[in-house]
Amino acid sequence: MEYLIVVNKPISQKDESKLSEFGEQIRVPKEKDIAELIYEKYQGQDAIVGVGGDGTHSKVAQASSKMGVPAIMVPYGSGNDFGRSIGHFSFDSYIDAMKSGELEKTVSDIIEFEADGEKYCSIVGIHLGLFADASDLRGVWSFLKKHFVSSTYLAKGVWDITRSKPQKMKITLDGDSYDISLWAGQVANTPTTGGGKVVMPDVSINDGYADLFLMDGNSPKRKLPGYTTKLDRMDEIPIMIKFNNVKEFEIEGSDMPLKFAYDGEYVGTVPSLHGRVVPDRLELYVPGGGLGSG
């Protein structure tokens, strides 16, 4: 097979040498959009290989699904929740499979959505409220993350909670509308987020639906997980509101602009966003064994 290999992370010399066996590696300049780079560089290769974390893989999925070319999502990030959802989140497992040719084809849903005139493609999910804050690692937080990954996320979470307040929203799901107050929320395509630390059981990347997990903003701050209790299984949190099997959604901030991130990447604030799940839109090659294998 011939590959278009896109690398969006500094990688070790050892791992770079492993990748070099499969062809030239294209590095992503800081100012360049990954999807646009793929459109420019693609010359009929059999698959697009994205080396990076969920944010990188999200952009690769955007280009791959639009072009109808299978993707190989090689994990090299701090979270790799998309890799976890397909049972493969080891760099070496992909290298070994590509070398031996033991790759299997599978598919994933994607979430296509629009916010403030911009179009997005998500493979992990959309993060709202405090979950969006957790992805905002600008300034000193970016520096700390490079040196103290786990401790940085913990400290940032406590910092965000002490400064936050719930937001009122209007949410429309498959035509049904709800007025809610929200501390944090996730429009989920994968069963984990936060590098596997936050678990949303029964969520699947290829069932044709998204699931929404929303922390009730009418609950006092002391009830928030992560403040006095551990944030782990979302379905076991008493203040969680859950909506299953959603195909189309619209989320609008009622009292303030909507703060959001997606696939671990912070975006900012918008008046509203709307989108839909596109079933089986993304073709993938994974190490032999397919979905759910280790």
N, C-alpha and C positions, 0 to 999 in steps of 0.2 A: 504494500500500500504506500501511496505517496501522501505526505502530510504537510499542511501549512501550520507551523509551530509558532505560537504567539506567547511570549513570556512577559509578564507584567510584574514580576517580583525579582529583587536581587536574589540570585541563587548561588549555592556553593560551587566551587570549581569542580568538585567531584560530581555533583548532580548535573552541571552543565555538560560535562564530558559524556555522561550517560545519554543526555538528550541529543548530543551531536551525532549519534549513530543514525538518527532518523531524518537528518537534513538540517538546513539552515534555520537558525532561530531568529525570529523577528522581535526585537525589543520595542516596547511601547514608549515613545517619547512622552514626557510629562504633560505636554500640552495637547496630546493627540487622543481622540476618542478611539477606544479599542475596536468597536464595531466598524467605524469608518476606515480604520487601518486594514481590517480584514477585507472589506469591500475592495480596497485598492490593490491589495497584494494577492488575492486569490487568483490562481491560474489553473483551475480544474483539478486540484488535488482531491483525493478520496475522502479526506476528513480534515477538520480543523481542530488542532490541538491547542487548548488553552491551559497555560501553566500559571496558577495563582490561587487566590481564595475565591469566596463566593461572589465578591464584587466583580472580579475578572470573569468568572464563569457566567455571570449574568449577561455581560456584554458579548461574550462569545455566543451565548444562546440567542441573543437578539439577532446577530448576524447569521448564525447557522440556520435558525428557523426560517428566516426571511429568504435565504438562498436555497434552502432545501438540501443542505450538505450536512452529513452527520458530524457530531462534535465528540471529542474526547476530552473530558474535564480532568486534567491531572492536578491533584490537590497540592497546593504549596502555600496555604494561608494559615491564619491563626484559628479560624472557625471550621471551615470545610463542612458546613451543614448539608450542602447538596450532595457531597460525596458520601456522607453518612447515610443519607436517605436512600441511596442506591447500593449501599453495602460495601463501598470501596472508597476509603479515604487515606490510602497509603500511596505515596509517590512511587515507591519501588514496585508495588503491585501493577501499576500501569506500565512502567518501563519493561518489566518482565513479560507482560502480556503483549505489548507492542513488538518486542523482540521475537517472541515465539509465534506470533500470529494468533494467539488464543484470545481473540476478542469476540464478543457477542453483541449483537445489536438489540437495543431496547428503546423505549420511548418515555417521555415525560410530558406532563402538562406544563404550560406556562401561564402566567398571569399577565395579560396585556392591560395597561391602564394609562390614563391621561391625567395630567395635573398642570393647571395654569398654561395650557397650550402645548406642553411638552409630552411626548409619548415615551413610555417606558416598558420594559420587559422584565418580569421578575420570575425567578425560579425557586427562591426560598420563601419570600413573603414580604409584605408591607408592614413596617413597624410604626406604631402611633404612640403619641404621648411620651411617657417615660421610656418606652422601648426605642423610640426615635432618639431621645436624649442619649441613651446608652451607646448609640452609633456615632454620636457627635464627639469625635476625639481630635478636635482642632487645638492649636496652640500648645500649651504645656502638656495636655493630655496625650498628644501625638508623640511628644518626646518620651514621656513616661512609659507609653505602651511599648516602645522599642526595647526597653530595658526591664520592665516589670509587668509583663502581660496580664497575669491573673490579678495581681494586686491593684493594677491600674483600673481594671473593670470594676472591682469591688469598691474602690475609693470613689470612682466616678458615679457609681450607682447610689451610694449614700449621699454624695454631694447633690445629685439631681433630685433625690427625694426630698431633702430638706428645703429645696428652693421651689418645688413644684406645687401646682394646684390643679384640680381636675378641670377638664374641658367639657363643655356642653356640645353635643353633636347631633346631627340628624343623619341617620343611617338608613339607606334603602337597599334591601336585599331581595333580589328577584321580584321586585315590584311592591314588597311590603316595607313600610316605613316605621322607624322607631326613633323617638327622642330619648337620648341617653346622656348621662354624665360619665366621663371616662378618665381614669388615671393612666392607663396604658392599654395597648391593644396590638393584636397581630392578625393580619389576613394571611393565613398559613397555607403554604403549598407543601412544606416539608414537615416531618414529625419532630424536628428539633430546631432550635435556634441558639445563638450564643455559644457556638462551638460544642453543641451536644449537651450543654448544661441545663437548658430549658426544654422540657419534653411535653409534646402535645400528642398523646396516644391516638391512634386510629386515623391520623392524617396521612394521606398517600399522595405521592407525586403523579400517579397515573390513574386516578379514579374519576377524573372529569370535574372535580369540585374543589373549592377552597373551603376552609373552616375558619371562623372568626372566634378569637378568644379576647374578651374585653373585661378589664378590671373595673368594677362598678365604682364610679366617682362619688356616689352617695355614701360610701363607706369611709370612715375616718382614716387619716394617714397612718395611724398606728397599726391598722389592719393590713397594710401593704406587705406582701412578701418581699424579702430583701431588706426590709427596715427592721423588723423584729424576728422574722422567720425566714427560712430558706426558700428561695425561688427554684422549684424543681418541676414537679408534675403540675401542669397548668389545670388539668381537670380536677385536681384535688384541692385547689385554692377556693375557700368559701366565698370570696367576693367575685369570683369569675362568672361572667355571662358568656355562654357559648352558643354559636349558631353553626349548624352543620350543613354540608351539601349545598353550598352557595355557588351559583354560576355567574351572576352579575351583581355588581354592587356600586353604590355611590355613597360617599362619605363627605359631609359638609360641616365645617366648623360653625357653630351657632353664635358663640360669644367671643371668639378670637380666631385668628387664622389657624389652619390645621398644620401641625408639625409632623413631618413624616420622614422616614428613611426606607430603603428597601435593600434586601440582600446584604445587610450589614453596612450599607453606604448611606451616610446622612445627606439629605437633599436640602431641606429648609422648610419654609412655611408657604402654604397655598390656601386659597379660599375653600377649595374642595378637590376631590379626585374621584374618578369613576373608572371602572374596568370590568373585565370578564375573564373567565378561565377558558383557555383554548386547549381542549383535550388532545393529548398525543402529538402536540405540535413539534416537539423537539426530539430529533433522532439522536441516539447516543451509541457509541461503542464503549463497552465496559470490559474489564477482565473476565475471562470465561467463568460463568456461573450466574451472571445476570443479576437482576434485582434481588436484594436480600442476602446474597452470599457474602462471606467474610473475606 
